[in-house]
Amino acid sequence: MLSFHNVVRTDFEAVNQLIIDELYSDVTLVENIGQYLVEAGGKRLRPLLVLLGANALGYSGTNHLKLAAIIEFIHTATLLHDDVVDMSELRRGRPTANANWGNAPSVLVGDFLYSRAFQMMVAIGNMDIMSILSNTTNVISEGEVQQLVNAKDPNVSEENYFKVINKKTAALFEAACETSMVLCNATDKQRQAFAAYGSSLGLAFQLVDDALDYEGDAQALGKNVGDDLAEGKPTLPLIYTMNHGTAAEKDLVANAIRNGSVEHLNEIVALVKSTGGLKYTHEQAAHHVQRAKDSLLELPKSDYRDAMEDLANFAINRDR
């Protein structure tokens, strides 16, 4: 367990148990895939944000546990669908659900997780939370569709790239933070500030993820280096490289994106380093981490706020 989990260890363990309990289904395949996903672990950062936010404002009920599980179910559903769309075979160092069971069961279990999340939202009974999360799931879907449209298009702009990662990644981080503030009846300033923290943190995480695809270690990452390129994803390291490389270098990267090819992966990895693509991507991540930290000043000083700052630092100092 990472250091920023420690301050909410008891709550975190309760959420893990709740996730297992809520995966119950009369359909064995649903439970089998659900348990497989739970066992895969992961940092569970989005539900962690709910727990940190609620505790930072002294929340004393149990709905924050349900809310954390809801956020994790929504996230896991998106991963199941993403892996099918991307035809991914590896996640967190293990075969993906679609690699083990096929595309159809993965999509349908993803749908089950979405619907279970909304059942749990109804149980909480807060219309503000339901509004935020229903809007967020819609935004995430838009982001995923736009990413699909952008695939194998080397002309995607930096602005377009940021619009996509705002929707597909940052939106759920933001929603986790904002809904935790709603649960606590926080002030408007606190709600806006913690939502901004989540959004900035989500952007930083995605930026580092995209950088790691060209500098990480496959064993540490839990996926293959160059997977984004194989899927023809025009991420920021590649966009910057095409904008700042020579005409020949731009053509090399553009053709690799257009064809979803890793034939020249080693050469492209060298290019994103030599042109400054990786450096620029990390600088952008650091910028958003600083914005996240600045947003925390609206919350009362506590061990929970310190953990949020540690989490922001972790976002840019990790190898997976």
The 8 nearest C-alpha neighbors of each residue, nearest first, counted from 0:
[[1, 4, 2, 5, 3, 42, 8, 41],
 [2, 0, 4, 3, 5, 42, 310, 313],
 [3, 1, 4, 5, 0, 306, 6, 309],
 [2, 4, 306, 5, 1, 310, 309, 6],
 [5, 3, 2, 1, 7, 6, 8, 0],
 [4, 6, 8, 7, 2, 3, 1, 0],
 [7, 5, 4, 8, 3, 303, 302, 306],
 [6, 8, 10, 5, 9, 4, 11, 50],
 [7, 9, 5, 11, 10, 6, 4, 12],
 [10, 8, 12, 11, 7, 13, 6, 5],
 [9, 11, 13, 7, 12, 8, 14, 64],
 [10, 12, 8, 14, 13, 9, 7, 15],
 [11, 13, 15, 9, 14, 10, 8, 16],
 [14, 12, 10, 16, 11, 15, 17, 9],
 [15, 13, 17, 11, 16, 12, 64, 68],
 [16, 14, 12, 18, 13, 17, 11, 19],
 [17, 15, 19, 13, 14, 18, 20, 12],
 [16, 18, 14, 20, 19, 15, 21, 13],
 [17, 19, 15, 21, 16, 20, 68, 14],
 [18, 20, 16, 22, 17, 21, 15, 34],
 [21, 19, 17, 18, 22, 23, 16, 15],
 [22, 20, 18, 23, 19, 17, 115, 24],
 [23, 21, 19, 20, 30, 18, 33, 24],
 [24, 22, 21, 20, 30, 25, 19, 29],
 [23, 25, 26, 30, 22, 29, 27, 21],
 [24, 26, 27, 23, 29, 30, 28, 22],
 [27, 25, 24, 28, 29, 30, 23, 31],
 [28, 26, 30, 29, 31, 25, 24, 32],
 [29, 27, 31, 30, 26, 32, 104, 33],
 [28, 30, 27, 32, 31, 26, 108, 33],
 [29, 31, 33, 27, 28, 32, 34, 24],
 [32, 30, 28, 34, 33, 29, 27, 35],
 [31, 33, 35, 29, 34, 30, 28, 36],
 [34, 32, 30, 36, 35, 31, 29, 37],
 [33, 35, 37, 31, 36, 32, 30, 38],
 [36, 34, 32, 38, 33, 37, 31, 39],
 [35, 37, 39, 33, 34, 38, 32, 40],
 [38, 36, 34, 39, 35, 40, 33, 19],
 [37, 39, 40, 35, 36, 34, 33, 41],
 [40, 38, 36, 37, 35, 41, 91, 93],
 [41, 39, 38, 37, 42, 36, 43, 91],
 [40, 42, 43, 39, 91, 44, 37, 38],
 [41, 43, 44, 40, 1, 0, 47, 45],
 [44, 42, 41, 45, 46, 47, 71, 40],
 [43, 45, 47, 42, 46, 48, 172, 41],
 [44, 46, 48, 47, 43, 172, 175, 70],
 [47, 45, 67, 49, 48, 44, 70, 71],
 [46, 48, 44, 50, 45, 49, 51, 43],
 [49, 47, 51, 45, 46, 50, 176, 52],
 [50, 48, 179, 46, 52, 47, 175, 51],
 [49, 51, 47, 53, 48, 52, 54, 63],
 [52, 50, 48, 54, 49, 53, 303, 55],
 [51, 53, 55, 49, 54, 50, 179, 48],
 [54, 52, 58, 50, 55, 179, 56, 51],
 [53, 55, 57, 51, 56, 52, 58, 50],
 [54, 56, 52, 303, 53, 57, 51, 304],
 [57, 55, 54, 53, 58, 52, 183, 299],
 [56, 58, 54, 55, 59, 53, 183, 52],
 [57, 59, 53, 54, 56, 183, 60, 55],
 [60, 58, 57, 61, 54, 53, 183, 63],
 [61, 59, 62, 58, 63, 64, 182, 183],
 [62, 60, 63, 64, 59, 65, 58, 66],
 [61, 63, 65, 64, 60, 66, 123, 182],
 [62, 64, 66, 61, 65, 67, 50, 49],
 [65, 63, 67, 62, 66, 14, 61, 68],
 [66, 64, 62, 68, 63, 67, 69, 119],
 [65, 67, 63, 69, 64, 68, 62, 70],
 [66, 68, 46, 64, 70, 69, 65, 49],
 [69, 67, 71, 65, 70, 66, 18, 14],
 [70, 68, 116, 66, 72, 71, 67, 65],
 [69, 71, 67, 73, 68, 72, 46, 74],
 [70, 72, 74, 68, 69, 73, 46, 75],
 [73, 71, 75, 69, 74, 112, 70, 116],
 [74, 72, 76, 70, 71, 75, 113, 69],
 [73, 75, 71, 77, 72, 76, 70, 78],
 [76, 74, 78, 72, 77, 73, 71, 79],
 [77, 75, 109, 79, 73, 78, 74, 112],
 [76, 78, 80, 74, 75, 79, 81, 73],
 [79, 77, 81, 75, 76, 80, 82, 74],
 [80, 78, 76, 82, 77, 81, 109, 105],
 [79, 81, 77, 83, 78, 82, 106, 84],
 [82, 80, 78, 84, 83, 79, 85, 77],
 [81, 83, 87, 85, 79, 80, 84, 86],
 [82, 84, 86, 80, 81, 85, 102, 97],
 [83, 85, 81, 82, 86, 80, 87, 147],
 [86, 84, 82, 87, 83, 81, 230, 80],
 [87, 85, 83, 82, 84, 88, 97, 81],
 [88, 86, 82, 85, 89, 83, 95, 90],
 [87, 89, 95, 98, 94, 86, 90, 97],
 [88, 90, 94, 95, 222, 93, 87, 92],
 [89, 91, 92, 93, 222, 95, 221, 94],
 [92, 90, 221, 93, 222, 89, 39, 220],
 [221, 91, 93, 90, 222, 89, 218, 94],
 [94, 92, 89, 90, 91, 95, 221, 39],
 [95, 93, 89, 88, 98, 90, 96, 99],
 [96, 94, 98, 89, 88, 97, 90, 93],
 [95, 97, 99, 98, 100, 105, 94, 32],
 [96, 98, 101, 102, 100, 99, 95, 105],
 [97, 99, 95, 96, 88, 101, 94, 100],
 [100, 98, 96, 97, 101, 95, 94, 88],
 [101, 99, 97, 96, 98, 104, 102, 105],
 [100, 102, 97, 98, 103, 104, 99, 105],
 [101, 103, 97, 105, 104, 83, 106, 100],
 [102, 104, 106, 105, 101, 107, 97, 100],
 [105, 103, 107, 106, 102, 108, 101, 100],
 [106, 104, 102, 108, 103, 97, 107, 79],
 [105, 107, 109, 103, 104, 108, 80, 102],
 [106, 108, 110, 104, 109, 105, 103, 111],
 [109, 107, 111, 110, 105, 106, 29, 104],
 [110, 108, 76, 106, 112, 107, 111, 79],
 [109, 111, 107, 113, 108, 112, 114, 106],
 [112, 110, 108, 114, 109, 113, 115, 107],
 [111, 113, 115, 109, 110, 114, 72, 76],
 [112, 114, 110, 116, 111, 115, 73, 76],
 [113, 115, 117, 111, 116, 112, 110, 118],
 [116, 114, 118, 112, 117, 113, 111, 119],
 [115, 117, 69, 113, 119, 114, 118, 72],
 [116, 118, 120, 114, 119, 115, 121, 113],
 [119, 117, 115, 121, 120, 116, 114, 122],
 [118, 120, 122, 116, 117, 121, 115, 123],
 [121, 119, 117, 123, 122, 118, 116, 129],
 [120, 122, 124, 118, 119, 123, 117, 125],
 [123, 121, 119, 124, 120, 118, 125, 117],
 [124, 122, 120, 121, 125, 62, 119, 65],
 [123, 125, 121, 122, 126, 120, 129, 128],
 [126, 124, 128, 127, 123, 129, 121, 120],
 [127, 125, 129, 128, 130, 124, 121, 131],
 [128, 126, 130, 129, 125, 131, 181, 178],
 [127, 129, 131, 130, 126, 125, 178, 132],
 [130, 128, 126, 132, 127, 131, 133, 120],
 [129, 131, 127, 133, 128, 132, 126, 134],
 [132, 130, 128, 134, 129, 133, 135, 127],
 [131, 133, 135, 129, 134, 130, 136, 128],
 [132, 134, 130, 136, 135, 131, 129, 137],
 [135, 133, 137, 131, 132, 136, 130, 138],
 [134, 136, 132, 138, 137, 133, 131, 139],
 [137, 135, 139, 133, 138, 134, 132, 140],
 [136, 138, 140, 134, 135, 139, 141, 133],
 [137, 139, 135, 141, 140, 136, 166, 134],
 [140, 138, 167, 142, 136, 166, 141, 137],
 [139, 141, 143, 137, 142, 138, 144, 136],
 [142, 140, 138, 144, 139, 143, 145, 137],
 [141, 143, 167, 166, 139, 163, 145, 140],
 [142, 144, 146, 140, 145, 141, 167, 147],
 [143, 145, 147, 141, 146, 142, 140, 148],
 [146, 144, 148, 142, 147, 143, 141, 149],
 [145, 147, 149, 143, 144, 148, 142, 150],
 [146, 148, 144, 150, 145, 149, 143, 84],
 [149, 147, 145, 146, 150, 144, 152, 151],
 [150, 148, 146, 147, 152, 145, 151, 155],
 [151, 149, 232, 147, 231, 152, 148, 146],
 [150, 152, 257, 231, 256, 232, 153, 149],
 [151, 153, 149, 150, 154, 257, 155, 256],
 [154, 152, 253, 155, 256, 233, 151, 257],
 [155, 153, 152, 156, 253, 238, 233, 149],
 [156, 154, 153, 152, 159, 149, 233, 157],
 [157, 155, 159, 158, 154, 160, 238, 153],
 [156, 158, 160, 159, 161, 238, 235, 155],
 [159, 157, 161, 156, 160, 162, 155, 163],
 [158, 160, 162, 156, 157, 161, 155, 163],
 [161, 159, 157, 163, 158, 162, 156, 164],
 [162, 160, 164, 158, 163, 159, 165, 157],
 [163, 161, 159, 165, 160, 164, 158, 166],
 [164, 162, 142, 160, 166, 161, 165, 167],
 [163, 165, 167, 161, 166, 168, 162, 169],
 [166, 164, 169, 162, 163, 168, 161, 167],
 [165, 167, 142, 139, 163, 170, 164, 138],
 [166, 168, 139, 142, 164, 143, 165, 163],
 [169, 167, 164, 170, 166, 165, 201, 171],
 [168, 170, 201, 165, 198, 172, 202, 171],
 [171, 169, 173, 166, 172, 168, 165, 174],
 [170, 172, 174, 173, 169, 175, 168, 135],
 [173, 171, 197, 169, 175, 174, 170, 201],
 [172, 174, 197, 198, 194, 170, 176, 171],
 [173, 175, 171, 177, 176, 172, 178, 170],
 [176, 174, 172, 173, 49, 178, 177, 171],
 [177, 175, 194, 173, 179, 174, 178, 193],
 [176, 178, 194, 174, 180, 179, 190, 175],
 [179, 177, 181, 180, 175, 128, 176, 174],
 [180, 178, 182, 49, 176, 177, 181, 53],
 [179, 181, 183, 177, 185, 178, 182, 190],
 [182, 180, 178, 184, 183, 179, 185, 177],
 [181, 183, 179, 180, 184, 178, 63, 53],
 [182, 184, 180, 185, 181, 58, 53, 179],
 [185, 183, 181, 182, 180, 186, 190, 179],
 [186, 184, 180, 183, 189, 190, 181, 187],
 [185, 187, 189, 188, 190, 184, 180, 191],
 [186, 188, 190, 189, 191, 185, 192, 184],
 [189, 187, 191, 186, 190, 192, 297, 185],
 [190, 188, 192, 186, 187, 191, 297, 185],
 [189, 191, 187, 180, 188, 193, 192, 177],
 [190, 192, 194, 188, 189, 193, 187, 195],
 [191, 193, 195, 189, 294, 194, 190, 188],
 [192, 194, 196, 195, 190, 191, 176, 189],
 [195, 193, 177, 173, 197, 191, 176, 196],
 [194, 196, 192, 198, 193, 197, 199, 191],
 [197, 195, 291, 193, 199, 194, 294, 198],
 [198, 196, 173, 172, 200, 194, 195, 199],
 [197, 199, 173, 169, 195, 201, 200, 196],
 [200, 198, 287, 202, 291, 196, 201, 197],
 [199, 201, 197, 203, 198, 202, 291, 288],
 [202, 200, 169, 204, 198, 203, 199, 172],
 [201, 203, 199, 205, 169, 200, 204, 206],
 [204, 202, 284, 200, 206, 201, 205, 287],
 [203, 205, 201, 207, 314, 202, 206, 208],
 [204, 206, 208, 202, 207, 203, 209, 201],
 [207, 205, 203, 209, 208, 204, 284, 202],
 [206, 208, 210, 204, 209, 205, 211, 203],
 [209, 207, 205, 211, 206, 210, 204, 212],
 [208, 210, 206, 207, 212, 211, 205, 234],
 [209, 211, 207, 212, 208, 213, 277, 206],
 [212, 210, 215, 214, 208, 213, 209, 207],
 [211, 213, 224, 210, 209, 225, 214, 215],
 [214, 212, 211, 268, 210, 215, 225, 224],
 [213, 215, 211, 212, 210, 216, 268, 224],
 [216, 214, 211, 212, 213, 318, 217, 220],
 [215, 217, 219, 218, 220, 224, 214, 318],
 [218, 216, 223, 220, 224, 219, 222, 221],
 [219, 217, 221, 216, 220, 92, 222, 223],
 [218, 220, 216, 217, 221, 319, 318, 215],
 [221, 219, 319, 217, 222, 218, 216, 215],
 [92, 220, 222, 91, 218, 219, 90, 217],
 [223, 221, 220, 89, 217, 90, 92, 91],
 [222, 224, 217, 226, 225, 221, 220, 89],
 [223, 225, 212, 217, 226, 213, 222, 215],
 [224, 226, 228, 227, 212, 223, 213, 229],
 [227, 225, 229, 228, 223, 224, 230, 212],
 [228, 226, 230, 232, 229, 225, 231, 212],
 [227, 229, 231, 225, 230, 226, 232, 259],
 [228, 230, 259, 226, 260, 227, 231, 261],
 [231, 229, 227, 259, 228, 232, 226, 85],
 [230, 232, 259, 256, 151, 228, 150, 229],
 [231, 233, 150, 227, 230, 228, 234, 151],
 [234, 232, 237, 153, 238, 231, 256, 155],
 [235, 233, 237, 236, 232, 238, 209, 160],
 [234, 236, 238, 237, 239, 280, 157, 233],
 [237, 235, 276, 239, 277, 238, 234, 271],
 [236, 238, 240, 235, 239, 234, 233, 241],
 [239, 237, 235, 241, 240, 236, 234, 242],
 [240, 238, 242, 276, 236, 237, 241, 235],
 [241, 239, 237, 243, 276, 242, 244, 238],
 [240, 242, 249, 238, 244, 239, 243, 237],
 [243, 241, 239, 240, 244, 238, 249, 245],
 [244, 242, 240, 241, 239, 274, 245, 249],
 [243, 245, 241, 240, 248, 249, 242, 274],
 [246, 244, 248, 247, 249, 243, 241, 250],
 [245, 247, 249, 248, 250, 244, 241, 251],
 [248, 246, 250, 245, 249, 251, 244, 252],
 [249, 247, 245, 251, 250, 246, 244, 252],
 [248, 250, 241, 246, 252, 247, 251, 244],
 [249, 251, 253, 247, 248, 252, 254, 246],
 [250, 252, 248, 254, 249, 253, 247, 255],
 [253, 251, 255, 249, 254, 250, 256, 248],
 [252, 254, 250, 153, 256, 255, 251, 249],
 [255, 253, 257, 251, 256, 252, 250, 258],
 [254, 256, 260, 252, 258, 253, 257, 259],
 [257, 255, 231, 151, 259, 253, 254, 258],
 [256, 258, 151, 254, 255, 259, 152, 253],
 [257, 259, 260, 255, 256, 254, 151, 231],
 [260, 258, 231, 229, 256, 230, 255, 257],
 [259, 261, 255, 229, 258, 262, 228, 256],
 [262, 260, 264, 263, 229, 228, 255, 225],
 [261, 263, 260, 264, 255, 265, 266, 229],
 [262, 264, 266, 261, 265, 267, 260, 255],
 [263, 265, 261, 267, 266, 262, 268, 225],
 [266, 264, 268, 267, 263, 269, 262, 261],
 [265, 267, 269, 263, 264, 268, 270, 271],
 [266, 268, 270, 264, 269, 265, 263, 271],
 [269, 267, 265, 271, 270, 266, 213, 264],
 [270, 268, 266, 272, 267, 271, 273, 265],
 [269, 271, 267, 273, 272, 268, 274, 266],
 [272, 270, 276, 268, 274, 240, 269, 273],
 [271, 273, 270, 269, 275, 277, 274, 276],
 [274, 272, 270, 275, 271, 269, 276, 277],
 [275, 273, 271, 272, 276, 240, 270, 244],
 [274, 276, 278, 272, 273, 277, 279, 271],
 [277, 275, 236, 271, 239, 279, 240, 278],
 [276, 278, 280, 279, 236, 275, 272, 271],
 [277, 279, 275, 281, 280, 276, 282, 272],
 [280, 278, 282, 276, 277, 281, 275, 283],
 [281, 279, 277, 283, 282, 278, 236, 276],
 [280, 282, 284, 278, 283, 279, 285, 277],
 [283, 281, 279, 285, 284, 280, 278, 286],
 [282, 284, 286, 280, 281, 285, 279, 287],
 [283, 285, 203, 281, 287, 282, 286, 206],
 [284, 286, 288, 282, 283, 287, 281, 289],
 [287, 285, 283, 289, 284, 288, 282, 290],
 [286, 288, 290, 199, 284, 289, 285, 203],
 [289, 287, 291, 285, 290, 286, 311, 200],
 [288, 290, 292, 286, 291, 287, 293, 285],
 [289, 291, 287, 293, 288, 292, 294, 286],
 [290, 292, 196, 288, 294, 199, 289, 293],
 [293, 291, 289, 295, 294, 290, 308, 288],
 [292, 294, 290, 295, 291, 296, 289, 196],
 [295, 293, 192, 291, 292, 296, 196, 290],
 [296, 294, 292, 297, 293, 298, 193, 192],
 [295, 297, 298, 294, 293, 299, 292, 300],
 [296, 298, 295, 189, 192, 294, 299, 188],
 [299, 297, 296, 295, 189, 300, 304, 55],
 [300, 298, 301, 297, 55, 296, 304, 56],
 [299, 301, 304, 298, 302, 305, 296, 303],
 [302, 300, 304, 303, 299, 305, 55, 298],
 [301, 303, 305, 304, 306, 6, 300, 55],
 [304, 302, 306, 301, 305, 55, 51, 307],
 [303, 305, 307, 301, 306, 302, 300, 308],
 [304, 306, 302, 308, 303, 307, 309, 301],
 [307, 305, 3, 309, 303, 304, 308, 310],
 [308, 306, 304, 310, 305, 309, 311, 303],
 [307, 309, 311, 305, 310, 306, 292, 312],
 [310, 308, 306, 312, 307, 311, 313, 305],
 [309, 311, 313, 307, 308, 312, 306, 3],
 [310, 312, 308, 314, 313, 309, 288, 307],
 [313, 311, 309, 314, 310, 315, 316, 308],
 [312, 314, 310, 316, 311, 315, 317, 309],
 [315, 313, 311, 312, 204, 316, 310, 203],
 [314, 316, 313, 312, 317, 207, 285, 284],
 [317, 315, 313, 314, 312, 318, 207, 311],
 [318, 316, 319, 315, 313, 314, 207, 312],
 [317, 319, 215, 219, 220, 316, 211, 216],
 [318, 220, 317, 219, 211, 208, 215, 221]]
